[in-house]
Amino acid sequence: MDSVRRRVKKIREGLEDKNNTWSWIMQIQETSFAPYGEWTNADLDVTPPERRTWTAVSVLGYWVSDILSAQSWQIGASVLAMGLTWREAIWCVLVGSIVMAFAIAFNGAPGAYLGVPFAVWIRSSFGFQLAKFPVVCRMTTALFWHAIQTYTGSTALTVMLAAIWPRYLDIPNHLPESAGITSQGLLSHFIFWIIQLPFLTIHPHKLKWFFVFKAFVTITAAVGTTIAVCVIAGSSGDMWDQQPEVTGWDRSWLIVATLTSQTGSWSTVGTNISDFTRYIREPRNTFYQAVFFPFICVFVSGLGVISASATNALYGEYIWDPLVLASKWTTPRARAAAFYCGLAWMVAQIGVNVSANVISASNDLASLFPKYMNIHRAAILCTVVGGWVMVPWKIITSAAGLLDFMSSLGIFLSPIIAISIADYWVVKQRCVDVSALYMPHGRYHYTAGCNWRAAAAMLVSSGPTMPSLVKSINPSIDIGGASYIADLVWYYGFLSAFLVYTLLSKVWPAEESVLTRTESGVVKDVEAPTMEIKEYPNEVDE
């Protein structure tokens, strides 16, 4: 009993201490590279060897975790709904994912070889201060997608609970229609948010087995669902005989636009892939992503297309959403399958939020406010903002324009990816001063903390595509011939930024940033310096 009293007293003292503003300031840490007196934290430091635990299997599990989601299952629907056929759907997914796979593999190399997160690495090309722009862009998209994935996860939980207690769906609603959600839906959202929270606070290097577990349950659920509906329907449906609804020039540009959409849909994780490749034990394993990524994308989309075709024979309509499909299984035997599918897709959504959203946003937030944020504090803040403040059910049900707007942020992300790749492989030629990435006035300070070459490349690549962003905000605006550039937004942004940044850096090089070898960091067979943390009194000079 005395131990309980002591614990309660300790908690009370901790809460009272938080009333002191300065107690929220994190302890100054003297890390391996940041200069003394700079507020930073270990989560931004070079990943030490003992935390580089990911193998090639872990990388495979990561991508299965990231790609296997309810949204990826439906990816073929966006193609077929526009009037193209299943062949063109698979072709667009394959080509788009191959392009993005190489971008991800090459953009993940700085994290794998240097051991630094995206928010630190991007300072090499943008400059110490201008680097905050790509960090904010990536963090914004991560927060919105976290909100959407969390709400989808609560839908999966509803399928699970309804499979056990069918009357769960009959919970009376006490919320007004303007709320955009029912009492039952809000309860599911709260329960899912609580279940998900502990996973978001686990350090990334400890998550490799969770990704493997998610891969197992989601693959078995996805394959099992497809086989089951095809067997019950007696075939895989009539979708294979479908003819395109558009022809000629319109069909060609529709394919181009679809290809751009499929490639750009992965720009968010492609931008900050270094946040995860920094945990790879063997740096060369980052290039396995070029094989894993397109294969998994086509596999998941193919299952969605086949399953949807079979559901038309069963229910008289194409059902693209696996959760809607599982909710139709209401017989006693079928409810067991519905429960397992609900569990699998719920785990899938948690995995996506961990791998693609919260860890990314947490790293970004910690880099922007290292004085107050480490990866754990940032993860909690991100999930509170994304799960509740952004009201995700409103985003899903009544803000299609907002979703289009968020997707159009890819006009900034593809140039960021291109500049990052060009900087590491062409301009710097893999020779980086890692310690300078942590120094506000080091060799990557450039001019007032900004590299004008990166700024110019961003303007050239993003400027002509801005009409697509404007149209996503207000679809009634006619952008005329600019719509053709909008259809090529990802490819134009990537190629133009890559070429402009490389050209400017070669013609007017920043001599101080050009080296002949990597100065420090984590490279193969080289151990990172040991991090030391010193204690400082919790005082602030007046």
Secondary structure, 3 states (H helix, E strand, C coil): CHHHHHHHHHHHHHHHHCCCHHHHCCCCCCCCCCCCCCCCCHHHCCCCHHHCCECHHHHHHHHHHHHCCHHHHCHHHHHHCCCCCHHHHHHHHHHHHHHHHHHHHHHCHHHHHHCCCHHHHCHHHHCCCCCHHHHHHHHHHHHHHHHHHHHHHHHHHHHHHHHHCHHHHHCCCCCCHHHCCCHHHHHHHHHHHHHHHHHHCCCHHHCHHHHHHHHHHHHHHHHHHHHHHHHHHCCCCCHHHCCCCCCHHHHHHHHHHHHHHHHHCCHHHHHCCHHHHCCECCHHHHHHHHHHHHHHHHHHHHHHHHHHHHHHHHHCCCCCCHHHHHHCCCCHHHHHHHHHHHHHHHHHHHHHHHHHHHHHHHHHHHHHCCCCCCHHHHHHHHHHHHHHHCCHHHHHHHCHHHHHHHHHCHHHHHHHHHHHHHHHHHHCCCCCEHHHHHCCCCCCCCECCECHHHHHHHHHHHHHHHHHHHHHHCCCCCCCCHHHHHHCHHHHHHHHHHHHHHHHHHHCCCHHHCCCCCCECCCCCCCCCCCCCCCCCCCCCC
